[in-house]
Amino acid sequence: MFSFSLLPGFRFCLSLLAVAVAVQCHADEIADESTRGDPAVRRSDDLPVDPDTRGPAFRGLLGVSAASAAEYPGSDRRDQSLRPLYAVRYGRLKLASSGSSSLLDFGSAPDESGATLDLLTSSRWKLRAGLRIGGGRSSSDSGYLAGLPDVSRTVLARGAIGYLITPNLVLNGTLVWDLLGRGNGATWSNTLDYRHRLGGETELRLSTGFTLGNATHLNSFYGVPLSAENADRPAYRPGGGFKDVGVGAGLTSAFGSHWIAFGGLSYTRLLGATLDSPLTLQNHDVAATVGVAWKCCR
């Protein structure tokens, strides 16, 4: 069970939900007004790309990105990485690596790695399901984790729903859970994304959101069993609740007929039981990513 006690940042998350719900309550009114107006007034560049109605049935992407972030959420040590990007979409089905999924649609879709299937696509609602192999954590990922039990990689299932509040503002909710029961548990995240075209080939994206984790997830990644405690790392078993809250900004720009450059910054602050964990040495993280990719059939 999740614990909804007054955790640090709880008021912020409630405010975020209240704003999103309030805006959504007026969404139908906004939709009615927009359909009564001249359709030509609504710029197509500001609308999300619908793979079923715009562009070719097949699209692909190859690229590379460089990132700098904490060794793990809560670590005070930095880690730099270079990783390949790849993504393929055919109709409603998409296969993608982490960090590349949204680039297929020029940043207009959430970044979802693994296999994703669009179940429902309308002018306002999008419902998606997905699978990926991932999760897990190794005690070799950081010196601070030495002696802790590893968390096995697993098959993660994902259910996501998106609501287009305005042509530029999208509210997303995503549930991820461990299908094989290997200790990764389940998480729920809500994000509010704002997109704005700065020009025909450049898009600015701003986002904010929070993540909840159940007791299994938080205990696997922030707990310390009795067998691994020491003088600097006492035993700790958290319950479920808020995991983190964050904001981010990204810029995507196309140049030439097939190339895309992108970059982003994000700030994440841990909340609740994650803050009290002996593994949390820093309560926040600033991550940066830059990259370039080649797209086929844009």
C-alpha positions as CSV (number, residue, x, y, z in Angstrom):
1,M,0.0,0.0,0.0
2,F,1.1,3.5,-0.7
3,S,1.6,5.9,2.3
4,F,0.2,9.3,1.7
5,S,1.4,11.0,4.9
6,L,2.7,14.5,4.8
7,L,6.0,14.0,3.1
8,P,8.4,16.7,1.9
9,G,7.1,18.1,-1.4
10,F,3.6,16.6,-0.9
11,R,2.0,20.1,-1.1
12,F,3.8,20.7,-4.3
13,C,2.5,17.5,-5.8
14,L,-1.0,18.1,-4.7
15,S,-0.9,21.6,-6.2
16,L,0.3,20.1,-9.5
17,L,-2.6,17.6,-9.5
18,A,-5.1,20.3,-8.6
19,V,-3.9,22.5,-11.5
20,A,-4.0,19.6,-13.9
21,V,-7.5,18.5,-12.8
22,A,-8.8,22.1,-12.9
23,V,-7.5,22.6,-16.4
24,Q,-8.9,19.3,-17.5
25,C,-12.3,20.1,-16.3
26,H,-12.4,22.9,-18.8
27,A,-10.9,20.9,-21.6
28,D,-14.2,20.0,-23.2
29,E,-15.2,23.7,-23.3
30,I,-11.8,24.5,-25.0
31,A,-12.4,21.7,-27.5
32,D,-15.9,23.0,-28.4
33,E,-14.6,26.5,-28.9
34,S,-11.7,25.3,-31.1
35,T,-14.0,23.3,-33.3
36,R,-16.3,26.3,-33.8
37,G,-13.5,28.5,-35.0
38,D,-11.7,28.5,-38.3
39,P,-9.6,25.3,-38.5
40,A,-6.9,27.2,-40.3
41,V,-6.2,29.2,-37.2
42,R,-4.9,26.1,-35.4
43,R,-1.3,25.7,-36.6
44,S,-0.5,22.1,-37.6
45,D,3.1,22.5,-36.2
46,D,1.6,22.9,-32.7
47,L,-0.3,19.6,-32.8
48,P,1.1,16.2,-31.8
49,V,2.0,13.9,-34.7
50,D,-0.5,11.1,-35.1
51,P,1.3,8.2,-36.7
52,D,-2.1,6.9,-38.1
53,T,-2.9,10.0,-40.0
54,R,0.3,11.9,-40.8
55,G,3.6,10.8,-42.4
56,P,4.7,7.4,-43.7
57,A,3.7,4.1,-42.1
58,F,7.4,3.3,-41.4
59,R,9.9,5.5,-39.6
60,G,13.3,4.8,-38.2
61,L,16.0,6.6,-36.2
62,L,19.7,6.0,-35.4
63,G,21.8,8.2,-33.2
64,V,24.0,8.7,-30.2
65,S,23.7,10.6,-26.9
66,A,26.0,11.7,-24.1
67,A,24.6,12.1,-20.6
68,S,25.8,13.2,-17.2
69,A,23.8,12.2,-14.1
70,A,24.2,10.8,-10.6
71,E,25.5,7.2,-10.3
72,Y,22.0,6.4,-8.9
73,P,19.2,8.5,-7.6
74,G,20.5,9.7,-4.3
75,S,24.2,9.4,-5.0
76,D,26.5,12.4,-4.7
77,R,28.9,11.0,-7.4
78,R,28.5,11.8,-11.1
79,D,28.5,9.3,-13.9
80,Q,29.0,10.1,-17.6
81,S,27.8,7.8,-20.3
82,L,27.7,7.5,-24.1
83,R,25.0,5.3,-25.6
84,P,23.4,4.5,-28.9
85,L,19.9,5.5,-29.9
86,Y,17.6,3.5,-32.1
87,A,13.9,3.5,-32.8
88,V,11.5,2.1,-35.4
89,R,7.8,2.7,-35.8
90,Y,5.4,0.9,-38.1
91,G,1.9,2.1,-37.8
92,R,0.8,1.7,-34.1
93,L,3.8,-0.3,-33.1
94,K,7.1,1.3,-31.9
95,L,10.4,-0.3,-30.8
96,A,12.9,2.1,-29.2
97,S,15.8,2.4,-26.8
98,S,15.7,4.8,-23.9
99,G,16.0,8.4,-24.9
100,S,15.0,7.9,-28.6
101,S,11.3,7.1,-28.6
102,S,10.1,10.8,-28.5
103,L,12.5,11.8,-31.3
104,L,10.6,9.9,-33.9
105,D,7.7,12.3,-33.4
106,F,9.9,15.3,-33.0
107,G,9.5,15.4,-29.2
108,S,5.7,15.3,-29.3
109,A,5.4,11.9,-27.6
110,P,6.7,10.7,-24.2
111,D,9.9,8.8,-24.1
112,E,9.0,5.1,-23.7
113,S,11.6,2.5,-24.3
114,G,11.0,-1.1,-25.4
115,A,7.9,-2.1,-27.4
116,T,4.9,0.2,-27.4
117,L,1.5,-0.3,-29.0
118,D,-1.0,2.6,-29.5
119,L,-4.3,1.1,-28.3
120,L,-6.4,4.3,-28.7
121,T,-5.7,7.5,-30.5
122,S,-8.2,10.3,-30.7
123,S,-8.1,14.1,-30.9
124,R,-7.8,14.3,-27.1
125,W,-6.9,10.9,-25.7
126,K,-4.1,8.4,-26.2
127,L,-3.9,5.0,-24.6
128,R,-0.7,2.9,-24.9
129,A,0.7,-0.4,-23.6
130,G,4.2,-1.5,-23.6
131,L,6.8,-4.1,-22.6
132,R,10.6,-3.8,-22.1
133,I,13.4,-5.7,-20.5
134,G,15.0,-3.5,-17.8
135,G,14.9,-2.3,-14.3
136,G,17.3,-4.0,-11.8
137,R,20.4,-2.6,-10.1
138,S,23.8,-4.1,-9.5
139,S,25.9,-3.5,-6.3
140,S,28.8,-2.7,-8.7
141,D,27.0,0.4,-10.0
142,S,28.5,2.4,-7.2
143,G,30.9,2.0,-4.4
144,Y,28.1,3.0,-2.0
145,L,26.1,0.0,-3.0
146,A,28.8,-2.6,-2.3
147,G,27.5,-5.5,-0.2
148,L,23.8,-4.8,-1.1
149,P,21.8,-7.5,-2.8
150,D,21.4,-7.1,-6.6
151,V,18.0,-6.4,-8.0
152,S,17.5,-8.5,-11.1
153,R,16.5,-7.2,-14.5
154,T,13.1,-8.2,-15.5
155,V,10.2,-7.8,-18.0
156,L,8.5,-4.5,-17.2
157,A,4.9,-3.9,-18.3
158,R,3.7,-0.4,-19.0
159,G,0.3,1.2,-19.3
160,A,0.1,4.8,-20.2
161,I,-2.7,7.3,-20.8
162,G,-2.3,10.8,-22.2
163,Y,-4.8,13.7,-22.4
164,L,-4.4,16.7,-24.7
165,I,-5.5,19.6,-22.6
166,T,-4.6,22.2,-25.3
167,P,-2.7,21.8,-28.6
168,N,0.5,22.4,-26.6
169,L,-0.2,21.0,-23.1
170,V,-0.4,17.2,-22.4
171,L,-1.1,15.4,-19.1
172,N,0.4,11.9,-19.0
173,G,0.0,9.1,-16.5
174,T,2.1,5.9,-16.6
175,L,2.0,2.7,-14.5
176,V,5.0,0.4,-14.7
177,W,5.2,-3.0,-12.9
178,D,7.4,-6.1,-12.7
179,L,5.7,-8.9,-14.6
180,L,8.1,-11.6,-13.2
181,G,8.1,-10.5,-9.6
182,R,11.9,-10.0,-9.4
183,G,11.8,-7.2,-6.8
184,N,11.3,-4.2,-9.1
185,G,7.8,-3.6,-7.8
186,A,5.6,-1.0,-9.4
187,T,5.7,2.8,-10.0
188,W,3.1,5.4,-11.0
189,S,4.2,8.7,-12.6
190,N,2.3,11.8,-13.7
191,T,3.8,14.4,-16.0
192,L,2.6,17.7,-17.4
193,D,4.3,18.5,-20.7
194,Y,4.3,21.8,-22.6
195,R,5.6,22.0,-26.1
196,H,6.2,25.2,-28.2
197,R,7.6,25.5,-31.7
198,L,10.2,28.2,-31.8
199,G,10.3,27.8,-35.6
200,G,9.4,25.4,-38.2
201,E,12.3,23.0,-37.2
202,T,12.9,23.8,-33.6
203,E,10.8,22.8,-30.6
204,L,11.0,23.7,-26.9
205,R,9.6,21.2,-24.3
206,L,9.0,21.9,-20.6
207,S,7.8,19.3,-18.2
208,T,7.1,18.7,-14.5
209,G,5.9,15.6,-12.6
210,F,6.2,13.2,-9.8
211,T,6.7,9.5,-9.2
212,L,5.2,7.1,-6.6
213,G,6.6,3.7,-5.8
214,N,5.1,0.8,-3.9
215,A,6.8,-0.8,-0.9
216,T,8.5,-3.5,-3.0
217,H,10.1,-0.9,-5.4
218,L,11.3,1.5,-2.7
219,N,12.6,-1.3,-0.5
220,S,14.6,-2.9,-3.3
221,F,16.2,0.4,-4.4
222,Y,16.5,2.3,-1.1
223,G,16.3,-0.3,1.6
224,V,19.2,-1.9,3.5
225,P,18.6,-5.4,4.8
226,L,20.1,-6.6,8.1
227,S,22.7,-8.7,6.2
228,A,24.1,-5.5,4.5
229,E,24.1,-3.0,7.4
230,N,27.3,-1.5,8.8
231,A,28.4,1.4,10.9
232,D,27.7,3.9,8.1
233,R,24.7,2.1,6.6
234,P,22.1,1.0,9.2
235,A,19.3,-1.4,8.3
236,Y,16.4,0.4,6.6
237,R,13.0,-0.8,5.2
238,P,10.9,1.9,3.6
239,G,7.2,1.6,2.8
240,G,5.5,2.8,-0.3
241,G,4.8,6.5,-1.2
242,F,6.3,9.4,-3.0
243,K,9.7,8.7,-4.7
244,D,10.6,12.0,-6.4
245,V,9.4,15.1,-8.1
246,G,11.1,16.9,-10.9
247,V,11.2,19.5,-13.7
248,G,12.9,19.4,-17.1
249,A,13.5,21.4,-20.3
250,G,14.6,20.1,-23.7
251,L,15.3,21.5,-27.1
252,T,15.0,19.6,-30.4
253,S,16.0,21.0,-33.7
254,A,16.0,19.5,-37.2
255,F,18.7,20.4,-39.8
256,G,18.9,19.1,-43.3
257,S,16.3,16.6,-44.5
258,H,17.1,13.8,-42.0
259,W,19.2,15.1,-39.1
260,I,18.1,16.1,-35.6
261,A,20.1,17.6,-32.7
262,F,18.7,17.7,-29.2
263,G,19.6,18.6,-25.6
264,G,18.0,18.7,-22.2
265,L,18.4,19.5,-18.5
266,S,16.4,18.0,-15.6
267,Y,16.2,18.6,-11.9
268,T,14.9,15.8,-9.7
269,R,14.4,15.9,-5.9
270,L,13.8,12.8,-3.8
271,L,10.8,12.7,-1.5
272,G,9.5,10.8,1.5
273,A,11.0,7.5,2.4
274,T,13.8,7.9,-0.2
275,L,15.1,10.9,1.7
276,D,15.5,8.9,4.9
277,S,17.4,6.1,3.3
278,P,21.1,5.6,4.3
279,L,21.7,5.3,0.5
280,T,20.6,8.8,-0.1
281,L,23.7,11.0,0.1
282,Q,22.3,13.9,-1.9
283,N,18.6,14.7,-2.1
284,H,18.6,16.1,-5.6
285,D,20.2,15.5,-9.0
286,V,20.7,17.7,-12.1
287,A,21.1,15.6,-15.3
288,A,22.1,16.8,-18.7
289,T,21.8,15.1,-22.1
290,V,22.9,16.1,-25.6
291,G,22.8,14.1,-28.9
292,V,22.3,13.8,-32.6
293,A,20.2,11.4,-34.6
294,W,19.5,10.5,-38.2
295,K,15.8,9.9,-39.2
296,C,14.5,7.9,-42.1
297,C,11.2,8.7,-43.8
298,R,10.3,11.8,-41.8
